[in-house]
């Protein structure tokens, strides 16, 4: 079984590209804190591991629209190795995490009018009025307050 669950912060904005057939692919990085040893854990020392993430189709489009550098996320996916020969003839290899599911792992910050801030959804309209309008358009013109969500 090849299954990975990882939680961390994105190290760069998702970069979306499209295949010749129109399939979306997003690449981004994630930083994950790790304790170095039991003794170090007692003293609070940690180190950081960095991984590459690749998302496809609707997941890729979600990432490009709603996530940005610094976003705290929970990722479910699988490991995939790759290898190639570079232009200078050296062999390169690595491991990517192919994203099956990605979720926000932090609370939303709200504007004074109760709508999620622009940072929460990756859009950058020039005014809070535009922000509210874009938010409404994303959800069929209907604002849903946090208190109305059953989970």
C-alpha positions as CSV (number, residue, x, y, z in Angstrom):
1,X,0.0,0.0,0.0
2,X,1.4,3.4,-0.9
3,X,-0.4,6.1,1.2
4,X,1.0,9.3,2.7
5,X,-0.6,11.7,5.2
6,X,1.3,14.9,5.8
7,X,0.7,18.3,7.4
8,X,2.7,21.4,6.9
9,X,3.0,24.8,5.3
10,X,3.3,25.5,1.5
11,X,6.8,26.8,0.6
12,X,5.6,28.3,-2.7
13,X,2.5,29.3,-4.5
14,X,1.0,26.4,-6.6
15,X,2.2,26.6,-10.2
16,X,-0.5,25.4,-12.6
17,X,0.2,24.1,-16.1
18,X,-2.0,22.3,-18.5
19,X,-1.2,19.2,-20.6
20,X,-1.9,19.1,-24.3
21,X,-5.2,17.4,-23.6
22,X,-6.2,20.2,-21.2
23,X,-5.5,18.3,-18.0
24,X,-4.5,20.7,-15.1
25,X,-1.4,19.9,-13.1
26,X,-0.2,22.0,-10.0
27,X,3.2,21.8,-8.5
28,X,4.1,23.2,-5.1
29,X,6.3,22.5,-2.1
30,X,5.5,21.7,1.5
31,X,7.6,22.1,4.7
32,X,7.0,19.7,7.5
33,X,8.4,19.9,11.0
34,X,10.1,16.8,12.5
35,X,11.7,16.1,15.9
36,X,15.3,15.1,15.5
37,X,15.6,12.7,18.5
38,X,13.9,11.9,21.8
39,X,16.4,14.0,23.7
40,X,16.0,16.9,21.2
41,X,12.2,16.5,21.5
42,X,12.5,17.1,25.3
43,X,14.4,20.3,24.6
44,X,11.9,21.3,21.8
45,X,14.4,21.1,18.9
46,X,13.0,20.3,15.5
47,X,14.1,20.1,12.0
48,X,12.2,20.7,8.8
49,X,11.7,18.3,5.8
50,X,10.8,19.6,2.4
51,X,8.7,17.7,-0.1
52,X,7.4,18.4,-3.6
53,X,3.6,18.0,-4.2
54,X,1.9,17.4,-7.5
55,X,-1.9,17.7,-7.9
56,X,-4.0,16.9,-10.9
57,X,-7.4,17.9,-12.4
58,X,-9.9,19.6,-10.1
59,X,-7.5,19.2,-7.1
60,X,-4.9,21.2,-9.1
61,X,-7.4,23.9,-9.9
62,X,-8.5,24.1,-6.2
63,X,-4.9,24.5,-5.1
64,X,-4.2,27.3,-7.6
65,X,-7.3,29.1,-6.7
66,X,-7.4,28.8,-2.9
67,X,-3.9,28.1,-1.7
68,X,-0.7,30.2,-1.5
69,X,2.7,30.2,0.0
70,X,2.4,29.8,3.8
71,X,-1.0,28.1,3.7
72,X,-1.2,25.4,6.4
73,X,-2.6,22.2,4.8
74,X,-3.2,18.5,5.4
75,X,-2.3,16.3,2.4
76,X,-3.4,12.8,1.6
77,X,-1.6,11.2,-1.3
78,X,1.0,8.7,-2.5
79,X,4.7,8.6,-3.2
80,X,6.0,8.5,-6.7
81,X,9.6,8.3,-7.8
82,X,11.1,9.8,-10.9
83,X,14.4,9.8,-12.7
84,X,15.8,11.5,-15.8
85,X,19.0,12.5,-17.5
86,X,19.7,16.3,-17.5
87,X,21.0,18.2,-20.4
88,X,24.5,18.0,-19.1
89,X,24.3,14.2,-19.0
90,X,23.9,13.8,-15.2
91,X,21.3,11.4,-13.9
92,X,18.7,13.0,-11.5
93,X,16.1,11.3,-9.4
94,X,13.6,12.2,-6.7
95,X,10.3,11.5,-5.0
96,X,7.1,13.5,-5.3
97,X,3.9,13.3,-3.3
98,X,1.0,12.9,-5.7
99,X,-1.9,14.7,-4.0
100,X,-5.2,12.7,-3.8
101,X,-6.8,15.2,-1.3
102,X,-5.8,18.5,0.2
103,X,-7.5,20.4,3.0
104,X,-7.1,23.6,4.9
105,X,-5.5,23.1,8.3
106,X,-6.1,26.5,9.8
107,X,-9.0,28.7,10.8
108,X,-10.2,31.3,8.3
109,X,-9.4,34.9,9.0
110,X,-12.4,37.2,8.4
111,X,-12.9,40.7,7.2
112,X,-14.8,43.2,9.3
113,X,-18.0,42.4,7.4
114,X,-17.7,38.6,8.2
115,X,-16.6,37.5,4.7
116,X,-13.4,35.5,4.4
117,X,-10.4,37.6,3.7
118,X,-8.7,37.5,0.3
119,X,-5.8,35.5,1.7
120,X,-8.1,32.6,2.6
121,X,-9.1,32.1,-1.0
122,X,-6.1,33.2,-3.0
123,X,-7.9,35.9,-5.0
124,X,-6.6,39.5,-4.8
125,X,-9.4,42.0,-5.6
126,X,-8.6,45.6,-5.0
127,X,-11.3,46.3,-2.5
128,X,-13.4,44.5,0.2
129,X,-16.5,45.2,-1.9
130,X,-14.9,43.3,-4.8
131,X,-13.8,40.6,-2.3
132,X,-17.4,40.1,-1.2
133,X,-18.6,40.0,-4.8
134,X,-16.0,37.4,-5.8
135,X,-16.8,35.3,-2.8
136,X,-20.5,35.5,-3.6
137,X,-19.9,34.5,-7.2
138,X,-17.9,31.5,-6.1
139,X,-20.8,30.1,-4.1
140,X,-23.7,30.9,-6.5
141,X,-24.3,34.3,-5.1
142,X,-25.1,33.0,-1.6
143,X,-23.0,33.9,1.4
144,X,-22.8,31.1,4.0
145,X,-21.8,32.1,7.5
146,X,-19.5,29.9,9.6
147,X,-22.3,29.4,12.1
148,X,-24.5,27.8,9.4
149,X,-22.0,25.1,8.5
150,X,-22.9,21.9,10.4
151,X,-19.3,20.7,10.8
